[in-house]
Amino acid sequence: QRSALSTKRKSHTTAQAVIPNLSTEALKEIPADVLEWAGIVSVQSKKKPRTRPKSPEKSFKEAKSPSTTPRKNQASRHNKRALQESTNVVAAKKTKKLTSAPNTSCQSQAALPQTDKENMPPGEMNEPQPKVINKVASTLSEKEAMDLASKRYSSLLCFPSATNSSTAATIYAITSSLSDRDTDALESLCKVLKANKVNIKIMKEFQPNKTMLCITSTSTGSPSKTNQTSSHINVVVSKTRTSKVMRSALAGIPIVTPAWMNECLKHSRIVSPAEKLFVNTLPMKRAAVVSDNDKSHKDELQLECFGVAKYAAKIQRAQSEGIIAKGLLHGVGVMMCGSWKMIPTPMKKDLKVLLQEAGATSITSASVMSRALANIASDGSEFERVVFLCDDSECNKSCGISEGLLKEVEAAIDSGTIGEGVVLAVNFNWLFDCISCAAILTSKIYQPIAPRAKELWRLTSIEE
């Protein structure tokens, strides 16, 4: 059986065929197609294996390179440099063509005066340099501020009619201190406008660059007894001064009244707000504190009127002139003093947001404030003034102001290195009233409660 299995295995295995070595003369007698079919290759062809066609770069390098290895490497480096120089020349020619070609889409940049381009640093030649303004509203009269505010509000609330538009427009709005009757009117307005392809979406909180409208109720009384204007413009005051209303005023968006909703319902469309249909003034708490006989602050009380309109006018005028309007508190460093550092409260959150959106810079510690005071004394500070914004707590006697910082301020004022009104120590109502007036107020009537903060207030406001 074993012999039978071995014979079967031998019968299944195929013997390897012996390939004879044929000479070149013998291969010439055999046809080429037969040799190709049999897979026979001549000995000479084996010595020359098939190679890919060389690229022109390699053939150029091989023709230029000598036989020795170091010279070959030098030649390859030389060729690389030559190729790099040639590519740089081609790129330079392309950029020259691009710069020489007229650019019709950048006519506004070409229209800039040559003096501005010459004064620009080399690294900023290609970047547009917008002009910057800080207090545009101070140069405007009451009538000019109201006209520019109306123009801005009309452009923000300009929506095409339902017949001319294929898609629905959306207005992101917030509400503040609306009565039940006003809330019902707002719901009716949303239904009417939705039929005309205009959707009003009510947001819970104000969102910068998204909120487009603020709806709030108005006050029946006047903001103060000194609000009679020479231009006989109606003073429309909001009923409350909430964080939503103040942030809307800083952003320059329209703060409309319930009367505006009634006009929109009457015409079944979005109506451009007239003078009586939008809020132009925010209320102030300090107006009730100042007596009528205090004539020294009569000019400051006049600033109370048309603060909301001044923000919108400032932004509208800046956009028309192609410049950027800075915030009200730009260049002002503010240090929040008191228990706000230890206990987070909703008031602290609102103050931080208002300070940021008003353009102020936060000073986080006493050491940073000390450096800021030293830089102001040496005329090398980024701040025009610094403010100690104190809380209303009676428990903390120092209010977060160290004794060394107090002595530093006192020494700087005595030496005359810090001017009048550069350092302010105030309570937090100062910020709200500054936003209402659209102006930086003095610290005369904003006395803090804590003893050390009160001492700093006396020191900084003694010559006001």
Backbone hydrogen bonds, N-H to C=O, Kabsch-Sander energy under -0.5 kcal/mol:
donor,donor_aa,acceptor,acceptor_aa,energy
5,L,1,Q,-2.3
6,S,2,R,-2.2
7,T,3,S,-1.9
8,K,4,A,-2.0
9,R,5,L,-2.3
10,K,6,S,-2.1
11,S,7,T,-1.9
12,H,8,K,-1.8
13,T,9,R,-1.7
19,I,17,A,-0.6
22,L,20,P,-0.9
27,L,23,S,-1.8
28,K,24,T,-1.5
29,E,25,E,-0.9
30,I,26,A,-0.7
30,I,27,L,-0.5
35,L,31,P,-1.8
36,E,32,A,-2.4
37,W,33,D,-2.1
38,A,34,V,-2.2
39,G,35,L,-1.0
40,I,35,L,-2.3
46,K,42,S,-1.3
47,K,43,V,-1.2
48,K,44,Q,-0.7
59,S,55,S,-2.3
60,F,56,P,-1.9
61,K,57,E,-2.4
62,E,58,K,-3.1
63,A,59,S,-2.1
64,K,60,F,-1.7
65,S,61,K,-2.9
72,K,68,T,-1.3
73,N,69,T,-2.0
74,Q,70,P,-2.0
75,A,71,R,-2.5
76,S,72,K,-2.2
77,R,73,N,-2.2
78,H,74,Q,-2.4
79,N,75,A,-2.4
80,K,76,S,-2.2
81,R,77,R,-2.3
82,A,78,H,-2.2
83,L,79,N,-2.5
84,Q,80,K,-2.5
85,E,81,R,-2.7
86,S,82,A,-2.1
87,T,83,L,-2.2
88,N,84,Q,-2.2
89,V,85,E,-2.0
90,V,86,S,-2.0
91,A,87,T,-2.6
92,A,88,N,-2.4
93,K,89,V,-2.0
94,K,90,V,-2.2
95,T,91,A,-2.5
96,K,92,A,-2.0
97,K,93,K,-2.1
98,L,94,K,-2.4
99,T,95,T,-2.4
100,S,96,K,-2.0
101,A,97,K,-1.6
104,T,102,P,-0.7
106,C,103,N,-0.6
107,Q,104,T,-0.7
110,A,106,C,-1.6
111,A,107,Q,-1.4
112,L,109,Q,-1.3
116,D,113,P,-0.5
117,K,113,P,-1.0
118,E,114,Q,-2.0
119,N,115,T,-1.6
120,M,116,D,-0.6
124,E,121,P,-1.2
125,M,122,P,-1.0
133,I,324,I,-2.0
139,T,136,V,-1.5
140,L,137,A,-1.2
145,A,141,S,-2.4
146,M,142,E,-2.1
147,D,143,K,-2.4
148,L,144,E,-2.4
149,A,145,A,-2.1
150,S,146,M,-2.4
151,K,147,D,-1.9
152,R,148,L,-2.1
153,Y,149,A,-2.7
154,S,150,S,-2.2
155,S,151,K,-1.7
156,L,152,R,-2.0
157,L,153,Y,-1.8
158,C,155,S,-0.8
159,F,157,L,-0.8
165,S,161,S,-1.3
169,A,197,K,-2.6
171,I,199,N,-3.3
172,Y,170,T,-0.5
173,A,171,I,-0.7
173,A,201,K,-2.6
174,I,213,L,-2.0
176,S,215,I,-2.0
183,T,179,S,-2.2
184,D,180,D,-2.1
185,A,181,R,-1.9
186,L,182,D,-1.9
187,E,183,T,-1.9
188,S,184,D,-2.1
189,L,185,A,-2.1
190,C,186,L,-2.1
191,K,187,E,-1.6
192,V,188,S,-2.1
193,L,189,L,-2.6
194,K,190,C,-1.6
195,A,191,K,-1.1
196,N,192,V,-0.6
196,N,193,L,-0.5
197,K,194,K,-1.4
198,V,193,L,-2.3
199,N,169,A,-3.4
201,K,171,I,-2.7
201,K,199,N,-0.6
202,I,200,I,-0.6
203,M,173,A,-3.3
210,K,207,Q,-1.7
211,T,207,Q,-2.6
212,M,172,Y,-3.3
213,L,172,Y,-1.2
214,C,254,P,-2.1
215,I,174,I,-2.5
216,T,214,C,-0.5
216,T,256,V,-2.2
217,S,176,S,-0.9
219,S,237,V,-2.9
227,N,224,S,-0.8
229,T,227,N,-0.6
232,H,229,T,-0.9
236,V,234,N,-0.7
237,V,235,V,-0.6
238,S,281,T,-1.7
239,K,217,S,-2.6
246,M,242,T,-2.3
247,R,243,S,-2.3
248,S,244,K,-2.0
249,A,245,V,-2.2
250,L,246,M,-2.2
251,A,247,R,-1.8
252,G,248,S,-0.8
252,G,249,A,-0.7
253,I,248,S,-1.7
256,V,214,C,-2.3
256,V,254,P,-0.7
257,T,277,L,-1.9
260,W,257,T,-1.1
261,M,257,T,-1.0
262,N,258,P,-1.8
263,E,259,A,-1.8
264,C,260,W,-2.2
265,L,261,M,-2.3
266,K,262,N,-2.0
267,H,263,E,-1.8
268,S,264,C,-1.2
269,R,264,C,-1.4
277,L,274,A,-1.2
278,F,274,A,-0.5
278,F,275,E,-0.6
279,V,255,I,-3.6
280,N,236,V,-1.8
281,T,236,V,-1.7
288,A,285,K,-0.9
289,V,286,R,-0.6
290,V,286,R,-1.8
294,D,291,S,-1.1
295,K,293,N,-1.6
297,H,294,D,-0.8
298,K,295,K,-1.2
301,L,297,H,-1.9
302,Q,298,K,-1.3
303,L,299,D,-0.8
303,L,300,E,-0.7
304,E,301,L,-1.3
305,C,302,Q,-1.1
307,G,304,E,-0.8
308,V,280,N,-0.9
309,A,280,N,-1.1
310,K,306,F,-1.5
311,Y,307,G,-1.4
312,A,308,V,-1.7
313,A,309,A,-2.5
314,K,310,K,-2.5
315,I,311,Y,-2.1
316,Q,312,A,-2.5
317,R,313,A,-2.5
318,A,314,K,-1.9
319,Q,315,I,-2.3
320,S,316,Q,-2.0
321,E,317,R,-1.4
322,G,319,Q,-0.7
323,I,318,A,-2.9
324,I,131,K,-2.6
326,K,133,I,-2.8
326,K,324,I,-0.5
329,L,358,A,-2.9
330,H,327,G,-1.3
331,G,359,G,-0.5
332,V,329,L,-1.7
333,G,385,R,-2.1
334,V,332,V,-0.5
334,V,361,T,-2.7
335,M,387,V,-2.8
336,M,334,V,-0.5
337,C,335,M,-0.7
337,C,389,L,-2.8
341,K,338,G,-1.1
342,M,339,S,-0.5
343,I,339,S,-2.8
349,K,345,T,-1.8
350,D,346,P,-2.4
351,L,347,M,-2.4
352,K,348,K,-2.3
353,V,349,K,-2.1
354,L,350,D,-2.5
355,L,351,L,-2.6
356,Q,352,K,-2.1
357,E,353,V,-2.6
358,A,354,L,-1.6
359,G,356,Q,-1.0
360,A,355,L,-2.5
361,T,332,V,-2.6
363,I,334,V,-3.0
364,T,362,S,-0.6
369,M,365,S,-1.7
370,S,366,A,-2.3
371,R,367,S,-2.0
372,A,368,V,-2.1
373,L,369,M,-2.3
374,A,370,S,-2.1
375,N,371,R,-2.3
376,I,372,A,-2.1
377,A,373,L,-2.2
378,S,374,A,-1.4
379,D,376,I,-1.3
380,G,375,N,-3.2
381,S,375,N,-0.6
384,E,331,G,-3.6
385,R,331,G,-1.2
386,V,422,V,-2.6
387,V,333,G,-2.8
388,F,424,L,-3.3
389,L,335,M,-2.2
389,L,387,V,-0.8
390,C,388,F,-0.8
390,C,426,V,-2.9
391,D,337,C,-0.9
397,K,395,C,-0.9
401,I,398,S,-1.9
402,S,400,G,-0.6
406,L,402,S,-1.7
407,K,403,E,-2.3
408,E,404,G,-1.9
409,V,405,L,-2.0
410,E,406,L,-2.2
411,A,407,K,-2.5
412,A,408,E,-2.0
413,I,409,V,-2.2
414,D,410,E,-2.3
415,S,411,A,-2.0
416,G,412,A,-0.7
417,T,412,A,-1.2
418,I,412,A,-1.2
422,V,419,G,-1.3
424,L,386,V,-2.2
426,V,388,F,-2.3
427,N,446,Y,-0.7
428,F,390,C,-1.1
430,W,427,N,-1.9
431,L,428,F,-1.0
432,F,428,F,-1.0
433,D,429,N,-2.3
434,C,430,W,-2.1
435,I,431,L,-2.0
436,S,432,F,-2.0
437,C,433,D,-2.3
438,A,434,C,-1.4
439,A,434,C,-1.5
441,L,439,A,-0.7
446,Y,443,S,-0.9
449,I,391,D,-0.6
452,R,397,K,-2.1
454,K,450,A,-2.7
455,E,451,P,-2.1
456,L,452,R,-2.1
457,W,453,A,-2.2
458,R,454,K,-2.4
459,L,455,E,-1.9
460,T,456,L,-2.1
461,S,457,W,-2.0
464,E,461,S,-0.9
